[in-house]
Amino acid sequence: MSLLRRVIGGVLRRLRVRQGRTLREVAEVAGVSVPYLSEVERGRKEASSEVLAAICRALGIRLSDLLEEARDDLRRVEPRTPVMPPRVPTGRRVLPTGPRPAPAASRPTPVTRPAAGGSTCPSNRVPNARAAVGRRPAGTTGTGSFGRSRPVRSGVGQHRVLLVAGRSPRC
């Protein structure tokens, strides 16, 4: 398998030698050190796109020309094997346990903080959303739908989120 940095380095060296220029000449114009340019040409250093662009300018070629030649070299040395899709394991699949989330249409709208400077958005009904998080508003008792927290499954674990009953229009 050919590393891209080796292929690009080989193309850079071939272009420089074809022009009859030394490492020192190209390095000075490109603004890089001679040892660094040498290591890039030998495929030992992976140059950033900015450095590659500077070397290309010093050689009087476009970056796209460098990359086209590198592509052609890769095609010559790469084996012609068909690309196969990734293999999917055939073992038993374990499904997550726990309550399933409610369909989107029946989920209550989460409490939001009002925008800075006051907002006339009807979805910002709670004057201080931070005060309402984690506790029931005054005057509510029992297991009413306002202020109830429900476990929400995420990619890492379960979290509790305060939900407000009802839906409000989006602003």
C-alpha positions in Angstrom: 0.0 0.0 0.0 1.4 3.4 -1.0 1.1 6.2 1.5 -0.2 9.5 0.0 2.7 11.5 1.5 5.2 9.3 -0.4 3.4 9.6 -3.7 3.1 13.4 -3.3 6.7 13.6 -2.3 7.8 11.6 -5.3 5.8 13.8 -7.7 7.3 17.0 -6.1 10.9 15.6 -6.5 10.2 14.5 -10.1 8.8 18.0 -11.0 11.8 19.8 -9.4 14.4 17.6 -11.1 12.6 17.9 -14.4 13.0 21.7 -14.1 16.7 21.3 -13.2 16.3 23.1 -9.8 18.0 22.4 -6.5 16.3 21.8 -3.2 17.8 25.0 -1.9 16.3 27.1 -4.7 12.8 25.7 -4.3 12.9 25.8 -0.5 13.9 29.5 -0.5 11.1 30.5 -2.8 8.6 28.3 -1.0 9.7 29.7 2.4 10.5 26.3 4.0 13.8 24.9 5.1 15.9 22.7 2.9 15.8 19.7 5.3 12.0 20.0 5.6 11.5 20.0 1.8 13.9 17.1 1.5 11.8 15.1 4.0 8.6 16.0 2.2 10.0 14.8 -1.1 11.1 11.5 0.5 7.7 11.0 2.1 8.9 11.2 5.6 7.0 14.4 6.5 3.3 15.0 5.8 3.1 18.6 4.6 0.0 20.7 5.3 -2.1 22.0 2.4 -0.6 25.5 2.9 3.0 24.2 2.6 2.1 22.1 -0.4 0.5 25.2 -2.1 3.7 27.2 -1.3 5.9 24.5 -2.8 3.7 24.3 -5.9 3.9 28.1 -6.4 7.7 27.8 -6.1 7.7 25.1 -8.8 5.3 27.1 -11.0 2.5 24.6 -11.0 -1.0 24.5 -9.6 -1.9 22.4 -6.5 -4.5 20.6 -8.6 -1.8 19.6 -11.1 0.3 18.1 -8.3 -2.8 16.2 -7.0 -3.7 14.9 -10.5 -0.2 13.5 -11.0 -0.3 11.9 -7.5 -3.7 10.4 -8.4 -2.2 9.0 -11.6 0.7 7.5 -9.8 -1.6 5.9 -7.2 -3.7 4.3 -9.9 -0.6 2.8 -11.5 0.6 1.2 -8.2 -2.6 0.3 -6.5 -4.0 -3.2 -7.0 -7.3 -3.3 -8.9 -9.5 -4.8 -6.3 -13.2 -4.1 -6.2 -14.3 -2.0 -3.2 -16.4 -4.1 -0.9 -19.0 -2.7 1.5 -18.1 -3.1 5.1 -18.9 -6.4 6.6 -21.9 -6.4 9.0 -21.5 -8.8 12.0 -24.1 -11.6 11.9 -24.3 -12.2 15.7 -27.4 -11.6 17.9 -28.3 -7.9 18.1 -29.0 -6.6 21.6 -31.8 -4.0 21.7 -31.8 -1.2 24.3 -34.2 -1.7 27.2 -36.3 0.8 29.0 -39.2 3.0 28.1 -39.6 4.1 24.5 -39.8 7.8 23.7 -43.2 9.1 22.9 -43.9 10.0 19.3 -42.9 13.5 18.3 -46.5 14.7 18.0 -47.4 13.8 21.6 -44.2 15.0 23.3 -44.6 18.1 25.5 -42.5 21.2 24.6 -39.4 21.7 26.9 -39.2 24.9 29.0 -37.1 27.6 27.3 -35.5 30.7 28.7 -36.7 34.1 27.4 -34.5 35.8 24.9 -32.3 38.7 26.0 -34.3 42.0 26.0 -37.6 40.2 26.4 -39.4 38.2 23.8 -43.0 38.2 22.7 -42.7 34.5 21.6 -45.6 32.6 23.1 -43.4 29.6 23.7 -41.4 31.6 26.4 -44.2 31.6 28.9 -42.0 30.8 32.0 -40.6 34.1 33.2 -37.5 32.5 34.6 -37.0 29.0 33.1 -33.9 28.4 35.3 -36.0 28.7 38.4 -38.5 26.1 37.1 -36.0 23.5 36.3 -36.0 20.5 38.7 -39.1 21.6 40.8 -42.8 22.1 40.5 -44.2 25.6 40.2 -46.0 26.9 43.3 -49.6 25.8 43.6 -49.2 22.4 41.8 -49.7 19.2 43.7 -49.7 15.5 42.9 -48.5 14.1 39.7 -49.7 16.8 37.3 -48.2 17.0 33.9 -46.5 20.4 34.5 -43.1 20.1 36.1 -42.9 16.3 35.7 -39.5 15.0 34.7 -39.2 12.0 32.4 -36.1 9.9 31.5 -34.7 10.7 28.1 -32.4 8.2 26.4 -29.3 9.6 24.8 -26.3 8.0 23.2 -24.4 7.8 26.6 -27.0 7.2 29.3 -30.3 8.4 30.7 -30.9 11.9 31.7 -33.9 13.6 33.3 -35.5 16.5 31.4 -38.2 18.9 32.7 -41.1 18.9 30.4 -44.1 21.3 30.1 -47.5 20.0 29.1 -49.0 21.4 25.9 -47.5 22.6 22.7 -46.7 26.1 21.8 -46.1 27.5 18.3 -42.5 27.9 17.0 -41.2 31.5 16.7 
